[in-house]
Amino acid sequence: MAITKLEMMFERLISLPKKRLIGAYACDAHSICAIHAAVEKGIVDGILVGDKEAILNICKEEGIDPSEFTIIHESNDIKAAAKAVELINKGEGDILMKGLVSTDKYMRAILNKETGLMPPKAVLSHVTVIENPNYNKLLIVGDVAIIPAPDLNQKTAIINYLINTAHALEIALPKVAVIAATEQVTPSMQACIDATILSKMAERNQIKNALVDGPLALDVAIDPESARIKKLTGKVAGDADCLLFPNIEAGNVFYKTNTKLAGAELGAMVVGAKVPCVLSSRGDSTLTKLYSIALAAMNA
């Protein structure tokens, strides 16, 4: 049965082998509390790489037993991120999570050509799973955070990441809408050209295990009434599971509109590296970070 609420991930994960999460410079209360919650739910084992004294102090302040974690001392944030990546490469972890280290230093550790986590020719991207109270199921979307203006090859990679995430959430045949400003094939708009090619690629089985349609405007992708009025009869129209955005501006605005105006909750992860990587914002709640850990565990 497909997972339709973020909370359902916890139930599924209990029946799966526990994953090992490595926190990169996990010296902040938000990260430690989120990892603690995931450990308490039995979905991960937590390995914290960071300043041991700071970690112990936060555990004391938050009433957390530090013995539930494996703590590896490294007081320097850059070295801690590098150590966390090294542990992943040694096969000692299944998920990487950003702690107090800045995003640029965290990403630098992942992208390092000699010691990082990138397979040859891989595309690093970002997948967000949104639970909007006004939609009847989860929405899996990308890219809202990493690739500013994806070309056709990058869009193909992003679609496959969305499909893989949908499969991890037990959606057998996900419906992918390739979003543009219009559902008409308009040659003057690159988003429409790319969407048309991607749809044909799926039709020819170059993109597998999903239904892909586009270009689709957002309204006809997720609203059955709009699709009916505009006489769109495809299987994706009005019932999308996944949304591929034409650029980071469209994706990021959608993401923030959902969370700030529609009361949506979410989980998110960086994909394309050897393991899923949790890249939480400083403004994310502990619950959002916990959902992100669960999403990464579902995909690990």
Secondary structure, DSSP 8 states (H G I E B T S, - for coil): ----STTHHHHHHHTS--EEEEEET--SHHHHHHHHHHHHTTSEEEEEEE-HHHHHHHHHHHT--GGGEEEEE--SHHHHHHHHHHHHHTT--SEEEE-SS-HHHHHHHHH-TTTSS--TT---EEEEEEE-TTSSS-EEEE-SSS-SS--HHHHHHHHHHHHHHHHHTT-SS-EEEEE-S-SS--TT-HHHHHHHHHHHHHHTTSS-SSEEEEEE-HHHHH-HHHHHHTT--SSSTT--SEEE-SSHHHHHHHHHHHHHHS--EEEEEEESSSS-EE---TT--HHHHHHHHHHHHHH-
